[in-house]
Each structure stands twice: as C-alpha cells, then as structure tokens.
C-alpha cells in the first residue's frame, strides 16, 4: 500500500484497485485478506474494527475504514490485545499497527462470523 509520502494519485490508484478487487470477489465465499496497508485505524470502534490502539487515524486508515464498511470486512487483528506490527528502526519501543488481517463475513451473514485473537495468529 502507499505510504504517507506517496502522491495522491498513487494512493488513489492503489485504494481504487483494492476496492475494485473486493467488489469483484464473490459474496458467497468466505475469504481472508492479509494487507500491509500502511494504515492506522483510530476511533471509533465498531463491529468491524476493535480497539484503535490509541493511535490517530491516518489518511490510509480512513480509506481502509471505508473499504471495511463498504465490503463488510472485519479487521480481526484489531480485536483482543493490541500488538504493533511495525517498529521504528531506531526506537524498538514504539510500535504502530499498520498491517492487517481482514475477514469477510460468512456467506450466511454476521451470525457465522468468528473473531480471532491476534495471539492465535502469531
């Protein structure tokens, strides 16, 4: 995904391609998406997004939030205990969550969706 230093045209292109791919994915299937989104999701929490990890939402975070809502995906790595996914090279004590595991709702609807703790995934 584009970084915050990317041009707006690069960012628009990547997120449009991501949304187009999701729009063309059959809704009758359950699927997972691993994504290096370079996105920080902030407040508010929702049924699709868990704890915001006390981070301010970035522009890519806003785009990711919109994609989650539009395509009914859950950022399952935001539920449970916060874990950073990227650490600053010069200061390993500062972590950001910018990588995500996204899950579609079950084809039957929200009643079949399971939330997975990040500890299970690592």
Secondary structure as the mmCIF struct_conf table of DSSP 4:
data_model
#
loop_
_struct_conf.conf_type_id
_struct_conf.id
_struct_conf.beg_label_comp_id
_struct_conf.beg_label_asym_id
_struct_conf.beg_label_seq_id
_struct_conf.end_label_comp_id
_struct_conf.end_label_asym_id
_struct_conf.end_label_seq_id
TURN_TY1_P TURN_TY1_P1 UNK A 4 UNK A 5
BEND BEND1 UNK A 6 UNK A 6
HELX_RH_AL_P HELX_RH_AL_P1 UNK A 8 UNK A 23
TURN_TY1_P TURN_TY1_P2 UNK A 24 UNK A 24
BEND BEND2 UNK A 25 UNK A 25
TURN_TY1_P TURN_TY1_P3 UNK A 27 UNK A 28
BEND BEND3 UNK A 29 UNK A 29
STRN STRN1 UNK A 32 UNK A 36
BEND BEND4 UNK A 43 UNK A 43
HELX_LH_PP_P HELX_LH_PP_P1 UNK A 44 UNK A 45
BEND BEND5 UNK A 47 UNK A 48
STRN STRN2 UNK A 49 UNK A 49
TURN_TY1_P TURN_TY1_P4 UNK A 53 UNK A 54
HELX_LH_PP_P HELX_LH_PP_P2 UNK A 56 UNK A 58
HELX_RH_AL_P HELX_RH_AL_P2 UNK A 59 UNK A 71
TURN_TY1_P TURN_TY1_P5 UNK A 72 UNK A 72
STRN STRN3 UNK A 73 UNK A 75
HELX_RH_3T_P HELX_RH_3T_P1 UNK A 76 UNK A 78
BEND BEND6 UNK A 79 UNK A 81
BEND BEND7 UNK A 85 UNK A 85
STRN STRN4 UNK A 86 UNK A 88
TURN_TY1_P TURN_TY1_P6 UNK A 89 UNK A 90
STRN STRN5 UNK A 91 UNK A 96
STRN STRN6 UNK A 99 UNK A 104
HELX_LH_PP_P HELX_LH_PP_P3 UNK A 105 UNK A 105
STRN STRN7 UNK A 106 UNK A 106
TURN_TY1_P TURN_TY1_P7 UNK A 107 UNK A 108
STRN STRN8 UNK A 109 UNK A 109
HELX_RH_3T_P HELX_RH_3T_P2 UNK A 110 UNK A 112
HELX_RH_AL_P HELX_RH_AL_P3 UNK A 118 UNK A 121
#
